[in-house]
Structures are given as C-alpha cells and as structure tokens.
C-alpha cells in the first residue's frame, strides 16, 4: 500500500504540474496575442498636455524642485483654454506621421486630471476656463482613425496632501504652507531616501489610513479611465516609494485590470507587473529581451516650452526609429501641445516629413522583428516576421558596394530598394567555401541614383528563413 500511495501521489503531482504549465502557456499565449499590435506598431506619439503647457517651464518637475511654488504652478491653468483643440486633426497628423498609437498625459505628476474626475476634484476643468472633458474626444478621434489609444497616468501626485504629507514627513498644515513658496521637495525627498525613510518608516494607524485613502483614489481614477473611455494602453509613470509600509498592491491592480479589460496593454512602470520595458532618453546599446519602447522628446522638453526650439531633425528622428525597429522595439516620440490645443508648427511639419519616409518604407518598419546579430552587416537590420526578408538600413551613402557576411542561405530570390521596387540590384559573391560550409560575402553595388536622401533601405528576399554562420572559422583541407 505505501508504494501505491507514493505512486498515486507522484501521479497527482505530475497532473498538477501539467495543469499549471498549461495554464501558464495559455497565459503566455494570451499575452502574446494581446501584445501583437504593440510589437508591430513601432512608432507612437507621446503627448504631454496640461496646466504646464503655458510654456513657462516643463511638466510637474518645476513645482517639485522649487522652481515654482505649487500655487503658482497651478495658476498656469488660467491660460489653458483649448480653443484650437481639434482631436480629429491630431489623429490625422499622427496617422500621416506613420504613428500607430498615441499616449496622452491623462494625469501627470502634478495631479491635474484632463477629465472631470469624480475621485479627485483637481482637474483642468476646475483650474482653467475650459470646462469640457478632454479625454473622450481624443480617444474617439484616435479610434475612428484606426489608431490605438494610450493614456499616461502618474502613480504619484505631488499636489496631494495624502501623498505628500506621508512621503515628505509633513503635517497637512506644513504642506499647505509649503505650497505658497518655492519649496524644494526633491531635496527633502533625496535626504529622506539617504536616511532609509521610505523603506524603514512604520506607518501608524492614522498614517496607514491616509496612505490607503490615497491608494483608493489612485485606483478609482484608473477605473474611471478604463471604464469611461476606449483605452488600449495604460502608460504608468513612477511608483515611488514602493517599499516598507508604502504598498501599491500593483500585482492585484494588474490582475483586476486584465480581468475586466483583457485586451489592455500596460507598460512596465508599475513595480514588476508591466508588459514591456520603457528605456528613456537614450537608445539602449543592449536591447531588452522582450517587447520595449524608447520614449524620447522631439526637442529638449516633454511638454511645450516657448523658448525650446532645439527640435531634432527629421533624419535624426528616423535614425532613432530605425534603430529601435532593428532591435525589436518601438519609438514613442514626445511632443507638447500648447494650452490652446495647437502644435508648434515646426514640430507638426517634422511629423509630416517623418511620415513621408515611413509610409514609403512601411514593409521595412511595421511587420518586422529584430534583425541579424552585429558583425554580419555594419548597420541596423531587421527581418520580416517569416524571416525570409532581410532589411538593411543605410544611414550613409556607400562608396561602392555594401557587404553582408555569414549568411548560410544560398537561395536569394531578389534584391531591391524599398520604396523603389523597379530598382533591382545585382548580387556578387566574394570569397567563401560553400563545399566546406563557409558562406561567401554577399556584395551588392548600390546605384547612386537609387539612394534615399534620409535613409536607404535594401531588401534581400531569400527562399528560406535567414540562417547565420556563427563559427570562428576553420581549416579547409580539401581546398
């Protein structure tokens, strides 16, 4: 009997493990399906819009680092009239730029909601002459244009008494007094971090009630966004502190959001519960293993700042986009609408110019995956989803031919310039020893008149998925 019992126990464990594995596989498949559109979107627009769009300074940070008092920062809302806000025009510009989605700051770190939130009365409607909802028309216009709808939401709220009194170690009276002056909350935050305040502080009963009240409002606002609007992507920012008694319960939040909205995509800035990584303000040298998105500004600020005219050139943005694509990621490009809802004309014109190139090179952007490993070609590359087409991005004009090394495939169907299908290129082979399994170097002369003024893309179409030769080389005795 003991042997039978052990056998039954082992079988039971195997069954449980199998069930758990199948459940995990189903979840992974679900995640893969849910993220398909995001992984193929490649390009999105990041919109920072709010009381800070008056153009005097950037979003939220000026009130946190003492450049503005909280009260003076909020007073910028008097200039927010949105008189030229035309979300259908926005959507048309984004679509023309080649973007497949956009992300709007529904609530930045300043705690000012762009919708008439019932959970938090601090909103653009209470601080500005504009009394209508801004999110609804935006979401509807993007969806109508076939674009995915993204909303940014800051976990932290630097105008909230509940959040700030606990994290700054202030009383309500002290925080209300600090709002009237240029108080450097950042300096206080850094000092408390050095002292271990956020990880070691034990919240008493009253403080815990305050924190829980803040978290409830936080969750209620998120529910307002996903329940009242058609949202495809939630772009969270910050979740600090997230240690000791400062708990956000992000795991439960994610589980509930996906249960109620199974198609929702969530970024990584909610503890460890996100769907994709978000490197910021700098292309990664080694890309994240899974889906990812670089967020980068058009000029030097996320939001509209009147004296910042240092916009990146069309070619600089395209290079960033192509490098993201070649590493299997997306580019989320930041621009800042003005308080009237219009865009800086220079930024708008550059978006349209970016779109001309992107729309002429769609096959080398959207339905692609990360390219071949470095060393095979000196420049970015990507592969079609089936792996049979290799795209080579030429940032510079070649002096003669381009070279690709270490490609095992011998069946090349065609070589062409993307966007110029009538231009068929010839292939020449250099060196190699195919009888010994050593592939030749593929040489492709590029006619000067076929070069693109921004980035030239060469497409090599193979009969089978690309296979790489990845050895250190060997002696050939039968040569």
C-alpha positions, 0 to 999 in steps of 0.5 A, a space after each residue: 500500500 505505501 508504494 501505491 500511495 507514493 505512486 498515486 501521489 507522484 501521479 497527482 503531482 505530475 497532473 498538477 504540474 501539467 495543469 499549471 504549465 498549461 495554464 501558464 502557456 495559455 497565459 503566455 499565449 494570451 499575452 502574446 496575442 494581446 501584445 501583437 499590435 504593440 510589437 508591430 506598431 513601432 512608432 507612437 506619439 507621446 503627448 504631454 498636455 496640461 496646466 504646464 503647457 503655458 510654456 513657462 517651464 516643463 511638466 510637474 518637475 518645476 513645482 517639485 524642485 522649487 522652481 515654482 511654488 505649487 500655487 503658482 504652478 497651478 495658476 498656469 491653468 488660467 491660460 489653458 483654454 483649448 480653443 484650437 483643440 481639434 482631436 480629429 486633426 491630431 489623429 490625422 497628423 499622427 496617422 500621416 506621421 506613420 504613428 500607430 498609437 498615441 499616449 496622452 498625459 491623462 494625469 501627470 505628476 502634478 495631479 491635474 486630471 484632463 477629465 472631470 474626475 469624480 475621485 479627485 476634484 483637481 482637474 483642468 476643468 476646475 483650474 482653467 476656463 475650459 470646462 469640457 472633458 478632454 479625454 473622450 474626444 481624443 480617444 474617439 478621434 484616435 479610434 475612428 482613425 484606426 489608431 490605438 489609444 494610450 493614456 499616461 497616468 502618474 502613480 504619484 501626485 505631488 499636489 496631494 496632501 495624502 501623498 505628500 504629507 506621508 512621503 515628505 514627513 509633513 503635517 497637512 498644515 506644513 504642506 499647505 504652507 509649503 505650497 505658497 513658496 518655492 519649496 524644494 521637495 526633491 531635496 527633502 525627498 533625496 535626504 529622506 531616501 539617504 536616511 532609509 525613510 521610505 523603506 524603514 518608516 512604520 506607518 501608524 494607524 492614522 498614517 496607514 489610513 491616509 496612505 490607503 485613502 490615497 491608494 483608493 483614489 489612485 485606483 478609482 481614477 484608473 477605473 474611471 479611465 478604463 471604464 469611461 473611455 476606449 483605452 488600449 494602453 495604460 502608460 504608468 509613470 513612477 511608483 515611488 516609494 514602493 517599499 516598507 509600509 508604502 504598498 501599491 498592491 500593483 500585482 492585484 491592480 494588474 490582475 483586476 485590470 486584465 480581468 475586466 479589460 483583457 485586451 489592455 496593454 500596460 507598460 512596465 512602470 508599475 513595480 514588476 507587473 508591466 508588459 514591456 520595458 520603457 528605456 528613456 532618453 537614450 537608445 539602449 546599446 543592449 536591447 531588452 529581451 522582450 517587447 520595449 519602447 524608447 520614449 524620447 522628446 522631439 526637442 529638449 522638453 516633454 511638454 511645450 516650452 516657448 523658448 525650446 526650439 532645439 527640435 531634432 531633425 527629421 533624419 535624426 528622428 528616423 535614425 532613432 526609429 530605425 534603430 529601435 525597429 532593428 532591435 525589436 522595439 518601438 519609438 514613442 516620440 514626445 511632443 507638447 501641445 500648447 494650452 490652446 490645443 495647437 502644435 508648434 508648427 515646426 514640430 507638426 511639419 517634422 511629423 509630416 516629413 517623418 511620415 513621408 519616409 515611413 509610409 514609403 518604407 512601411 514593409 521595412 518598419 511595421 511587420 518586422 522583428 529584430 534583425 541579424 546579430 552585429 558583425 554580419 552587416 555594419 548597420 541596423 537590420 531587421 527581418 520580416 516576421 517569416 524571416 525570409 526578408 532581410 532589411 538593411 538600413 543605410 544611414 550613409 551613402 556607400 562608396 561602392 558596394 555594401 557587404 553582408 557576411 555569414 549568411 548560410 542561405 544560398 537561395 536569394 530570390 531578389 534584391 531591391 530598394 524599398 520604396 523603389 521596387 523597379 530598382 533591382 540590384 545585382 548580387 556578387 559573391 566574394 570569397 567563401 567555401 560553400 563545399 566546406 560550409 563557409 558562406 561567401 560575402 554577399 556584395 551588392 553595388 548600390 546605384 547612386 541614383 537609387 539612394 534615399 536622401 534620409 535613409 536607404 533601405 535594401 531588401 534581400 528576399 531569400 527562399 528560406 528563413 535567414 540562417 547565420 554562420 556563427 563559427 570562428 572559422 576553420 581549416 579547409 583541407 580539401 581546398 
